[in-house]
Amino acid sequence: MKYLLMCAGMFIAVLHSQGQEKITDRIAPPSGYAREDCPDNSFTAYLRNLPLLPKGSKVLLYNGREKGNQAAAFAVVNMEIGNRDLQQCADAVIRLRAEYLWKNKKYEDIKFNFTSGFTAEYKKWAEGNRIKVSGNHVQWYASGKGKDYSYQTFRSYLDIVFMYAGTASLSRELPTVSYISLQPGDVFIKGGSPGHAVIVMDVAIHPATKKKVFLLAQSYMPAQQIHILVNPTNRSLSPWYELAETDTGKLYTPEWIFEKKDLKRFK
């Protein structure tokens, strides 16, 4: 089993390196707009270059069934989500941020809070420690395992985070930023039960007017593949959303309505 999981992790890495169609390949900015340059090792570059499943692919749930509302999705990100109902909305945001940090070996920056307030640090997990949860009491314990920074161990860490973190914890963890300052990697998030979160995948700018447009992605409940969202209020611009000149008002997405003040950013 361990060998199979290692092979699965290697296969995922190969998929990411084989030149599949990426977000930047399939989704061109609207006429007159252009993506701004960004460093190759930036979070923006990571998000823009995520591989997509072939056009027409359905959004699948963790159990292999099709998502009920296929009309919400413009494209589906090619990333496994496991076979348990874990990677829901906030978890998908956590997943993308953690994958970027792991890829760039920024292990000390991979840490997320549980709803209880406990901070789950990937570096401790990779060094052989594990987490014991008993009600609201959470603690580390030594598992007897040696250091292991493999993708397999990283994914097992993420699953425990998905189990005990959510929109409530992530919304408390991330600082609020102005809607007008929106950039790739930012998160619209409403904490609670239910709550929801979507992530800004890309931004394009009009060089003359300086107006901006942006892409959004989400997972949802039950756990499902990450997908780029359509714009339900402007089909001619979809899947891009237009950045308004004010940070007041609402942002309408296919399955949730956010306040523009719900925009937050990873530190």
N, C-alpha and C positions, 0 to 999 in steps of 0.2 A: 504493500500500500504506500509506504513512504517513497519507494522508487517511482510509483505511478504519479504521486503528487509532485515530485521533483520534475518529472517529465512534463507534467501539465504546466508547471511554472515556466519551464524552458520553452515550451511550445508558445505560450503567451508572449514571451520575450521575442521569439522569432517572428510572430505575427506583427509585432510592432515595428520590426526592422525590415520587413519585406516590401515596403513601398506601397502599401494599400492606399486606396483613395482616402485622403484626409479631409478634415473640415475645410481647410483652405483650398483644396482641389475642387470640392463640390459646391461650396457656398461662396459665390463671388459677392463682393459688396455691391450695393445698389449703384446705378449709374452716377458718376461724378464723385463717388466716395472711394477711399483707399485705406487699406490697413497701414497703420504706422509701423515702422521698423521696431524690432525689439531684440534684446540679446538672445542668443540661441539657448542659453540655459535658464531663461526666465520662465515663470509660471504661465505668462501669456503665450510663449512659444509652445510650451507643453500642451496647453489646451487647444491651440489652433491646429496642432499636428496630430491630434487624436485620430486614430483610424475609424472609418465608418463601415458598417455593413453595407452590402450592395443596395442600390436603389430599390425601393419596394419592399424591403425587409420589414416584417412586423415587429412591434415591440413585444417581447416575451416576458412573462412572469418567471419567478424563480423556479416554478414547477414545470416550465415548458409550455404552459398555456399562453394564449394571446391576451394581451391587455384589452380590456373592454373598449376603451376610447382610443382607437388608433388614429382618429382625426387630430389628436393633440400633437402628434409627432411629425416632424419634417424629415428627420434622419435618425438613425440608431447608431450609437457608439459601439464599436466592436471591443467590448470588455466583458469578461465573464463576471457573473454576479453570485456564483455559488448556487447551491440547491436548497437553501433555507430562507425563510422569510425574514431576512435581516437587513439587506441593503435597501432601505427605503429612502425617503427624501433627504433628510439631513445626512444620512449615512453616505449617500452618493457624493455629496459635497465633501465630506470628510475623506472619502475614498480618493477623489481626484487630487485633493491637496496632499494627502499622504503619499500617493503614487508618485507625484512630482518630487516630493522631498526624498523619498526612498531612491528614486532613479538617480538623483543628484548626490546621494550619500550624505544628505543633511539629516542624519539620524537623530541628533539631539533636538531637532526642531519638530520631530514627530511626536506630538503629545496632545491628547484631547481629554476634556473633562467628562466624567459620567454625570448623569442627572443628580446624583448624590453630592457632587462637588469633588469627588476623588479624581486626581489627575493620573491618567494612564500614559506612561512614558514608554515609547517603543524601545528605547535604548535599554531600559531595565528588562523588558521582555526578551530582547535579543540576547541579553547576557545571562539568561537562564532563569529569571524570576517569573512567577506567575501570579495571577490575581485571584483571591478568594473573596466571594461576595456572600454575605449572610445578612439578609434584610438590607438595612441601610449602612451596615458596617462592611467596609471594603479594606482589604490589606494585601500587601505583597507577601509572598513566601518563596523560599528557595526551592526550585523544582528538582535540583540535582542535575539539570541539563547544562551542557557547556554553552559557550558563546555560539550564536548562530544567527547571522544576518542574511540568511537565504530568503528568497521570495516566499517559500513555503511558510517559514516562521513569521514573516511579515503579514501574510494573509491570515494566519491564525490570530495574530494580534488584532488585525482589523475586525475580525468577527466578534471578538470580545468587546471591542469598542462599540460596534453596531448594536450589540445586545443591551448596553447600559448607557449609551449616549443618545441624544435625539435633538429635536428642534429646541426644546426648553434649555438644554445645557449649552448647545452651540450658540444660541442667540445671546446667552449671558456671557459667553466666552469672547465673542467678537465685538470689537468697538464699532459704533455707528459712524458712518461717513455721509457726507452730503451727496445727494442724488446727482447733483451737477458734476461731481468729481468722479463719477462712475468709471471703472476700468475693469479689464478682464480679471477674473478671479474673485470679484466682489460677489456678495451673496444677498439676495432678498430673502429674508427669513422672518417668519412669525412663529414664535415659540408657543408651545402649548399642546393640548390634547383635545381636538386635533390641532396640528400646526403644519407648516409647510416651508420648504426652502427650494429656491432655484439658484443656479449659479450663472454668472455672466461669463460666457465662453469666449467672446471676441468683441472688439469694438472697431468701427471704421469711422473715418472723419472726412468731411468735405473740405478740401484745402482752401476754398474761397470763402465759404460761409462759416466754416469751423463747426458746423453742426455734426452731431455724432449719432450713429446707429449702433445697435448691439444685438448679440445673439444670447439666448438663454437655453439652459438645459436642466433636466430634472430626472429623478426617479420618483416613485410615488408608492402608494399602498395598494395592494401588497407589493413586496419587493419586486422590482422590474428593471429591465435594461435601461441604462441612461440614454435619454433621447433629446435631440435638439427640438425645441418647441416652435410651433407655428405662431404667428401673430394673429390672434382672433379678431382684433379690431381694425387691422389694416392688411387685408389680403394682398394688395398690390405690392406692399413692402415686405411681406412675410418671406422668410422667417426672421427678418430683421425687425427690431423695435426702434422707434425714434426717440432719442433723448430730448425731452421737453426742456424748455428754458426755465422751468421752475421746479423746485423740489417738493411742492405741495401737490396733493391729489393722489390718484390711485394708478396702479399698474395692473392691467388686466392680462392675465395669462390664461391658457385654455382650461385649467382646473383649479385656479386660485386667484383671488384678487388681493394684491398687496398694497399697502401704503408705501409711497415713495420714501418715506422716512424709515422704512424697514431695511434699508440698504446698510450692509455691514461689510467689514474687510478683515482678512487675516493679517495678523501683525507681522 
